[in-house]
Amino acid sequence: MADLFKLQIITPDRKFYQGDVEMVELTTSEGQIGVYAKHIPLTAVVAPGVLKIHESGEVKEAALMSGFIQIMPEQVTILAEVVEWPEEIDENRAAEAKTRAERRLQSHDANLDVARAELALKRALVRLEVRH
């Protein structure tokens, strides 16, 4: 059996998750990371991506949009702006957001905030991925 560590995920309006886990996988501004117990201390910026929580032989997935992660050898804390379980995601709304973002990016409007449009597209894609 793998060593366990405490995982805590907090949003501004709720404690999203708290429990003992074997591993957590997520996307940071530096790329994908996987964390096991006894990981070296690290703080990173969370980027939009699929959060995978490995506990008791099963993997739970959620859409994690942004925030910070603090990794300590026996505990990991994620302070998230937005994180959603698959059943909390409105698939139609996510599909519409994806379409809007794609249209904005294809418009080549001189006033377009490209980074913002790309981020909106990434968030929509992550939500759709978690729903399927």
VOMI-514953 format. One record per residue: residue in three letters; y, x, z of N, C-alpha, C, O in turn. Coordinates in nm, 2 decimals. Example, Ala and Ser with C-alpha at 12.3 -4.5 7.8 and 13.67 -1.06 7.14 Angstrom:
<nodes>
(node "ala",(-0.57,1.32,0.78),(-0.45,1.23,0.78),(-0.33,1.32,0.78),(-0.33,1.42,0.85))
(node "ser",(-0.22,1.28,0.71),(-0.11,1.37,0.71),(0.00,1.29,0.79),(0.11,1.34,0.80))
</nodes>
This chain:
<nodes>
(node "met",(-0.12,0.08,0.00),(0.00,0.00,0.00),(0.13,0.09,0.00),(0.13,0.19,0.07))
(node "ala",(0.22,0.05,-0.08),(0.35,0.13,-0.09),(0.43,0.11,0.04),(0.42,0.01,0.11))
(node "asp",(0.51,0.21,0.06),(0.60,0.20,0.18),(0.70,0.09,0.15),(0.74,0.07,0.03))
(node "leu",(0.74,0.02,0.25),(0.84,-0.08,0.23),(0.98,-0.04,0.29),(0.99,0.05,0.37))
(node "phe",(1.08,-0.10,0.23),(1.22,-0.08,0.29),(1.29,-0.21,0.29),(1.24,-0.31,0.22))
(node "lys",(1.40,-0.22,0.36),(1.47,-0.34,0.37),(1.57,-0.35,0.26),(1.64,-0.26,0.23))
(node "leu",(1.57,-0.47,0.19),(1.67,-0.50,0.08),(1.75,-0.62,0.13),(1.70,-0.72,0.17))
(node "gln",(1.88,-0.60,0.11),(1.97,-0.70,0.15),(2.07,-0.72,0.03),(2.13,-0.62,-0.02))
(node "ile",(2.09,-0.84,-0.02),(2.18,-0.87,-0.13),(2.28,-0.98,-0.08),(2.24,-1.09,-0.05))
(node "ile",(2.40,-0.94,-0.09),(2.51,-1.03,-0.03),(2.61,-1.06,-0.14),(2.65,-0.96,-0.21))
(node "thr",(2.65,-1.18,-0.15),(2.76,-1.22,-0.24),(2.87,-1.27,-0.16),(2.86,-1.29,-0.04))
(node "pro",(2.99,-1.30,-0.21),(3.10,-1.34,-0.13),(3.07,-1.48,-0.06),(3.13,-1.51,0.04))
(node "asp",(2.98,-1.56,-0.12),(2.96,-1.69,-0.06),(2.82,-1.71,0.01),(2.79,-1.82,0.06))
(node "arg",(2.73,-1.61,0.00),(2.60,-1.63,0.06),(2.52,-1.50,0.07),(2.55,-1.40,0.01))
(node "lys",(2.42,-1.51,0.16),(2.32,-1.40,0.16),(2.22,-1.44,0.06),(2.13,-1.52,0.09))
(node "phe",(2.22,-1.37,-0.05),(2.13,-1.40,-0.16),(1.98,-1.37,-0.13),(1.89,-1.45,-0.17))
(node "tyr",(1.96,-1.26,-0.07),(1.82,-1.21,-0.05),(1.82,-1.12,0.07),(1.91,-1.04,0.09))
(node "gln",(1.71,-1.13,0.15),(1.69,-1.03,0.26),(1.54,-1.03,0.28),(1.48,-1.13,0.30))
(node "gly",(1.49,-0.91,0.28),(1.34,-0.90,0.30),(1.30,-0.75,0.29),(1.37,-0.66,0.25))
(node "asp",(1.17,-0.73,0.31),(1.10,-0.60,0.30),(1.04,-0.60,0.16),(0.97,-0.69,0.12))
(node "val",(1.07,-0.49,0.08),(1.03,-0.48,-0.06),(0.96,-0.34,-0.08),(0.98,-0.25,-0.01))
(node "glu",(0.89,-0.34,-0.19),(0.82,-0.21,-0.23),(0.92,-0.13,-0.32),(0.92,-0.01,-0.32))
(node "met",(0.99,-0.21,-0.41),(1.08,-0.14,-0.50),(1.18,-0.24,-0.55),(1.16,-0.36,-0.55))
(node "val",(1.29,-0.19,-0.60),(1.40,-0.27,-0.66),(1.44,-0.20,-0.79),(1.47,-0.08,-0.78))
(node "glu",(1.46,-0.27,-0.90),(1.51,-0.21,-1.02),(1.64,-0.29,-1.06),(1.64,-0.41,-1.05))
(node "leu",(1.73,-0.21,-1.11),(1.86,-0.27,-1.15),(1.93,-0.18,-1.25),(1.89,-0.07,-1.27))
(node "thr",(2.04,-0.23,-1.30),(2.13,-0.15,-1.39),(2.25,-0.11,-1.32),(2.32,-0.19,-1.25))
(node "thr",(2.29,0.02,-1.33),(2.41,0.07,-1.27),(2.50,0.11,-1.39),(2.46,0.11,-1.51))
(node "ser",(2.62,0.15,-1.36),(2.71,0.20,-1.47),(2.65,0.33,-1.53),(2.70,0.37,-1.64))
(node "glu",(2.56,0.40,-1.46),(2.50,0.52,-1.51),(2.37,0.49,-1.58),(2.31,0.58,-1.64))
(node "gly",(2.32,0.37,-1.58),(2.19,0.33,-1.64),(2.09,0.26,-1.55),(2.13,0.23,-1.44))
(node "gln",(1.97,0.25,-1.59),(1.87,0.18,-1.51),(1.82,0.27,-1.40),(1.80,0.39,-1.42))
(node "ile",(1.80,0.21,-1.28),(1.74,0.28,-1.17),(1.63,0.20,-1.10),(1.64,0.08,-1.11))
(node "gly",(1.54,0.27,-1.05),(1.44,0.21,-0.96),(1.44,0.28,-0.83),(1.45,0.40,-0.82))
(node "val",(1.43,0.20,-0.72),(1.45,0.25,-0.59),(1.32,0.22,-0.51),(1.28,0.11,-0.50))
(node "tyr",(1.26,0.32,-0.45),(1.15,0.31,-0.35),(1.20,0.35,-0.22),(1.31,0.40,-0.20))
(node "ala",(1.12,0.33,-0.12),(1.15,0.37,0.02),(1.17,0.52,0.02),(1.11,0.59,-0.06))
(node "lys",(1.25,0.56,0.11),(1.28,0.71,0.13),(1.36,0.77,0.02),(1.36,0.89,0.00))
(node "his",(1.43,0.69,-0.06),(1.52,0.74,-0.17),(1.63,0.81,-0.10),(1.67,0.79,0.01))
(node "ile",(1.68,0.91,-0.18),(1.80,0.99,-0.12),(1.92,0.89,-0.12),(1.93,0.80,-0.20))
(node "pro",(2.01,0.91,-0.02),(2.13,0.83,-0.01),(2.21,0.84,-0.14),(2.23,0.94,-0.20))
(node "leu",(2.26,0.72,-0.18),(2.33,0.71,-0.31),(2.41,0.58,-0.30),(2.37,0.48,-0.25))
(node "thr",(2.53,0.59,-0.36),(2.61,0.47,-0.38),(2.64,0.46,-0.53),(2.68,0.57,-0.59))
(node "ala",(2.63,0.34,-0.59),(2.66,0.33,-0.74),(2.72,0.20,-0.77),(2.72,0.10,-0.69))
(node "val",(2.78,0.19,-0.88),(2.84,0.07,-0.93),(2.74,-0.01,-1.01),(2.67,0.05,-1.10))
(node "val",(2.72,-0.14,-0.98),(2.62,-0.22,-1.05),(2.68,-0.27,-1.18),(2.80,-0.31,-1.18))
(node "ala",(2.60,-0.27,-1.28),(2.64,-0.32,-1.41),(2.56,-0.45,-1.45),(2.45,-0.46,-1.39))
(node "pro",(2.60,-0.53,-1.54),(2.52,-0.65,-1.57),(2.38,-0.61,-1.62),(2.36,-0.52,-1.70))
(node "gly",(2.28,-0.68,-1.56),(2.14,-0.65,-1.60),(2.04,-0.74,-1.52),(2.08,-0.81,-1.43))
(node "val",(1.92,-0.72,-1.55),(1.81,-0.80,-1.48),(1.78,-0.72,-1.35),(1.74,-0.60,-1.36))
(node "leu",(1.78,-0.79,-1.24),(1.74,-0.73,-1.11),(1.60,-0.77,-1.09),(1.56,-0.88,-1.10))
(node "lys",(1.51,-0.67,-1.06),(1.37,-0.69,-1.03),(1.34,-0.65,-0.89),(1.36,-0.53,-0.85))
(node "ile",(1.29,-0.75,-0.81),(1.26,-0.72,-0.67),(1.10,-0.72,-0.66),(1.04,-0.83,-0.69))
(node "his",(1.04,-0.61,-0.63),(0.90,-0.60,-0.61),(0.86,-0.62,-0.47),(0.90,-0.54,-0.38))
(node "glu",(0.79,-0.73,-0.44),(0.75,-0.76,-0.30),(0.61,-0.81,-0.30),(0.58,-0.90,-0.38))
(node "ser",(0.52,-0.76,-0.22),(0.39,-0.81,-0.20),(0.31,-0.84,-0.33),(0.25,-0.94,-0.35))
(node "gly",(0.32,-0.74,-0.42),(0.25,-0.75,-0.55),(0.31,-0.85,-0.65),(0.25,-0.86,-0.76))
(node "glu",(0.42,-0.91,-0.62),(0.49,-0.99,-0.72),(0.63,-0.94,-0.75),(0.69,-0.87,-0.67))
(node "val",(0.68,-0.98,-0.86),(0.81,-0.94,-0.90),(0.90,-1.06,-0.92),(0.87,-1.15,-1.00))
(node "lys",(1.01,-1.06,-0.85),(1.11,-1.17,-0.86),(1.23,-1.11,-0.95),(1.27,-1.00,-0.93))
(node "glu",(1.27,-1.19,-1.04),(1.38,-1.15,-1.12),(1.51,-1.24,-1.10),(1.50,-1.36,-1.07))
(node "ala",(1.62,-1.18,-1.12),(1.75,-1.25,-1.10),(1.85,-1.18,-1.20),(1.83,-1.07,-1.24))
(node "ala",(1.96,-1.25,-1.23),(2.06,-1.20,-1.31),(2.17,-1.14,-1.22),(2.23,-1.21,-1.14))
(node "leu",(2.19,-1.01,-1.23),(2.29,-0.94,-1.14),(2.40,-0.90,-1.23),(2.38,-0.82,-1.33))
(node "met",(2.52,-0.94,-1.20),(2.63,-0.91,-1.29),(2.72,-0.79,-1.25),(2.75,-0.71,-1.34))
(node "ser",(2.76,-0.78,-1.13),(2.84,-0.67,-1.09),(2.85,-0.65,-0.94),(2.81,-0.74,-0.87))
(node "gly",(2.89,-0.54,-0.90),(2.90,-0.51,-0.75),(2.88,-0.36,-0.73),(2.90,-0.28,-0.81))
(node "phe",(2.82,-0.34,-0.61),(2.80,-0.20,-0.56),(2.66,-0.20,-0.49),(2.62,-0.30,-0.44))
(node "ile",(2.59,-0.09,-0.50),(2.47,-0.07,-0.43),(2.48,0.05,-0.34),(2.53,0.16,-0.38))
(node "gln",(2.43,0.04,-0.22),(2.42,0.15,-0.12),(2.28,0.17,-0.09),(2.21,0.08,-0.04))
(node "ile",(2.23,0.29,-0.12),(2.09,0.32,-0.10),(2.08,0.42,0.02),(2.14,0.53,0.02))
(node "met",(2.00,0.38,0.11),(1.97,0.47,0.23),(1.81,0.48,0.23),(1.75,0.40,0.17))
(node "pro",(1.76,0.58,0.30),(1.61,0.60,0.30),(1.53,0.47,0.34),(1.42,0.45,0.29))
(node "glu",(1.58,0.39,0.43),(1.50,0.28,0.48),(1.57,0.14,0.45),(1.51,0.04,0.49))
(node "gln",(1.69,0.14,0.39),(1.75,0.02,0.36),(1.84,0.03,0.23),(1.90,0.13,0.21))
(node "val",(1.84,-0.08,0.15),(1.92,-0.08,0.03),(2.01,-0.21,0.05),(1.95,-0.32,0.08))
(node "thr",(2.14,-0.20,0.03),(2.23,-0.31,0.03),(2.30,-0.32,-0.10),(2.36,-0.22,-0.15))
(node "ile",(2.30,-0.44,-0.16),(2.37,-0.47,-0.28),(2.48,-0.57,-0.25),(2.45,-0.68,-0.20))
(node "leu",(2.60,-0.53,-0.27),(2.72,-0.62,-0.26),(2.75,-0.67,-0.40),(2.80,-0.59,-0.48))
(node "ala",(2.71,-0.79,-0.43),(2.72,-0.84,-0.56),(2.83,-0.95,-0.58),(2.85,-1.03,-0.49))
(node "glu",(2.91,-0.94,-0.69),(3.01,-1.04,-0.71),(2.93,-1.17,-0.76),(2.96,-1.28,-0.71))
(node "val",(2.83,-1.15,-0.85),(2.75,-1.27,-0.89),(2.61,-1.22,-0.91),(2.58,-1.12,-0.97))
(node "val",(2.52,-1.30,-0.85),(2.37,-1.28,-0.88),(2.31,-1.42,-0.87),(2.34,-1.50,-0.78))
(node "glu",(2.22,-1.45,-0.97),(2.16,-1.58,-0.98),(2.01,-1.58,-1.00),(1.96,-1.49,-1.08))
(node "trp",(1.94,-1.66,-0.94),(1.80,-1.68,-0.96),(1.79,-1.76,-1.10),(1.88,-1.83,-1.14))
(node "pro",(1.68,-1.75,-1.17),(1.66,-1.81,-1.30),(1.69,-1.96,-1.29),(1.76,-2.02,-1.38))
(node "glu",(1.64,-2.03,-1.19),(1.66,-2.18,-1.18),(1.81,-2.22,-1.15),(1.85,-2.33,-1.16))
(node "glu",(1.89,-2.12,-1.12),(2.04,-2.15,-1.09),(2.12,-2.13,-1.22),(2.24,-2.16,-1.22))
(node "ile",(2.06,-2.08,-1.33),(2.13,-2.06,-1.45),(2.12,-2.18,-1.54),(2.02,-2.23,-1.57))
(node "asp",(2.24,-2.22,-1.59),(2.25,-2.33,-1.69),(2.23,-2.26,-1.83),(2.32,-2.19,-1.88))
(node "glu",(2.11,-2.28,-1.89),(2.08,-2.21,-2.01),(2.17,-2.25,-2.12),(2.21,-2.16,-2.20))
(node "asn",(2.21,-2.38,-2.13),(2.30,-2.42,-2.24),(2.44,-2.35,-2.22),(2.50,-2.31,-2.32))
(node "arg",(2.49,-2.35,-2.10),(2.62,-2.28,-2.08),(2.61,-2.13,-2.11),(2.71,-2.08,-2.17))
(node "ala",(2.50,-2.07,-2.08),(2.49,-1.93,-2.11),(2.48,-1.91,-2.27),(2.54,-1.81,-2.32))
(node "ala",(2.41,-2.00,-2.33),(2.40,-1.99,-2.48),(2.54,-2.01,-2.54),(2.58,-1.94,-2.64))
(node "glu",(2.62,-2.10,-2.49),(2.75,-2.13,-2.54),(2.84,-2.00,-2.52),(2.93,-1.97,-2.60))
(node "ala",(2.83,-1.94,-2.40),(2.91,-1.82,-2.37),(2.87,-1.71,-2.46),(2.96,-1.64,-2.50))
(node "lys",(2.75,-1.70,-2.49),(2.70,-1.59,-2.59),(2.77,-1.62,-2.73),(2.82,-1.52,-2.79))
(node "thr",(2.76,-1.74,-2.77),(2.82,-1.77,-2.90),(2.97,-1.75,-2.91),(3.02,-1.69,-3.00))
(node "arg",(3.04,-1.79,-2.80),(3.19,-1.76,-2.79),(3.22,-1.61,-2.80),(3.31,-1.57,-2.87))
(node "ala",(3.14,-1.54,-2.72),(3.17,-1.39,-2.71),(3.14,-1.33,-2.85),(3.22,-1.24,-2.89))
(node "glu",(3.03,-1.37,-2.91),(3.00,-1.31,-3.05),(3.11,-1.35,-3.15),(3.15,-1.26,-3.23))
(node "arg",(3.16,-1.47,-3.14),(3.27,-1.51,-3.23),(3.40,-1.42,-3.21),(3.46,-1.38,-3.30))
(node "arg",(3.43,-1.41,-3.08),(3.55,-1.32,-3.05),(3.53,-1.18,-3.11),(3.62,-1.13,-3.17))
(node "leu",(3.41,-1.13,-3.08),(3.39,-0.99,-3.13),(3.39,-0.98,-3.28),(3.44,-0.88,-3.34))
(node "gln",(3.35,-1.08,-3.35),(3.34,-1.08,-3.50),(3.48,-1.11,-3.56),(3.50,-1.09,-3.68))
(node "ser",(3.57,-1.17,-3.48),(3.70,-1.21,-3.53),(3.79,-1.09,-3.57),(3.88,-1.10,-3.65))
(node "his",(3.77,-0.97,-3.50),(3.85,-0.85,-3.52),(4.00,-0.88,-3.50),(4.08,-0.81,-3.57))
(node "asp",(4.03,-0.97,-3.41),(4.16,-1.00,-3.37),(4.23,-0.88,-3.31),(4.17,-0.81,-3.23))
(node "ala",(4.35,-0.85,-3.36),(4.42,-0.73,-3.31),(4.45,-0.73,-3.16),(4.46,-0.63,-3.09))
(node "asn",(4.46,-0.86,-3.11),(4.49,-0.88,-2.96),(4.37,-0.89,-2.88),(4.38,-0.91,-2.76))
(node "leu",(4.25,-0.88,-2.94),(4.12,-0.89,-2.86),(4.10,-0.78,-2.76),(4.11,-0.66,-2.80))
(node "asp",(4.07,-0.82,-2.64),(4.02,-0.72,-2.54),(3.87,-0.70,-2.56),(3.79,-0.78,-2.51))
(node "val",(3.84,-0.60,-2.64),(3.70,-0.58,-2.68),(3.61,-0.56,-2.56),(3.50,-0.61,-2.56))
(node "ala",(3.65,-0.48,-2.47),(3.57,-0.45,-2.35),(3.53,-0.58,-2.28),(3.42,-0.60,-2.23))
(node "arg",(3.63,-0.66,-2.26),(3.61,-0.79,-2.19),(3.51,-0.88,-2.27),(3.43,-0.94,-2.21))
(node "ala",(3.53,-0.89,-2.40),(3.44,-0.97,-2.48),(3.30,-0.91,-2.48),(3.20,-0.99,-2.48))
(node "glu",(3.29,-0.78,-2.48),(3.15,-0.72,-2.48),(3.09,-0.75,-2.34),(2.96,-0.77,-2.34))
(node "leu",(3.16,-0.74,-2.24),(3.11,-0.77,-2.10),(3.07,-0.92,-2.09),(2.96,-0.95,-2.04))
(node "ala",(3.14,-1.01,-2.15),(3.11,-1.15,-2.15),(2.98,-1.17,-2.23),(2.89,-1.25,-2.18))
(node "leu",(2.96,-1.10,-2.34),(2.84,-1.11,-2.42),(2.72,-1.06,-2.34),(2.61,-1.12,-2.33))
(node "lys",(2.74,-0.95,-2.27),(2.63,-0.89,-2.19),(2.59,-0.98,-2.08),(2.47,-1.00,-2.05))
(node "arg",(2.68,-1.04,-2.01),(2.65,-1.13,-1.90),(2.57,-1.25,-1.95),(2.47,-1.29,-1.89))
(node "ala",(2.61,-1.31,-2.07),(2.54,-1.42,-2.13),(2.40,-1.38,-2.16),(2.30,-1.45,-2.14))
(node "leu",(2.38,-1.26,-2.22),(2.25,-1.21,-2.26),(2.16,-1.19,-2.14),(2.04,-1.23,-2.15))
(node "val",(2.21,-1.14,-2.03),(2.13,-1.12,-1.91),(2.09,-1.25,-1.86),(1.97,-1.27,-1.82))
(node "arg",(2.18,-1.35,-1.85),(2.14,-1.48,-1.80),(2.03,-1.54,-1.89),(1.93,-1.60,-1.84))
(node "leu",(2.04,-1.53,-2.02),(1.94,-1.59,-2.11),(1.81,-1.52,-2.09),(1.70,-1.58,-2.10))
(node "glu",(1.81,-1.39,-2.08),(1.69,-1.31,-2.06),(1.62,-1.35,-1.93),(1.49,-1.36,-1.93))
(node "val",(1.69,-1.37,-1.82),(1.63,-1.41,-1.69),(1.57,-1.55,-1.70),(1.47,-1.58,-1.64))
(node "arg",(1.63,-1.64,-1.78),(1.58,-1.77,-1.79),(1.45,-1.78,-1.87),(1.37,-1.88,-1.86))
(node "his",(1.41,-1.68,-1.95),(1.29,-1.69,-2.03),(1.18,-1.60,-1.97),(1.07,-1.60,-2.03))
</nodes>
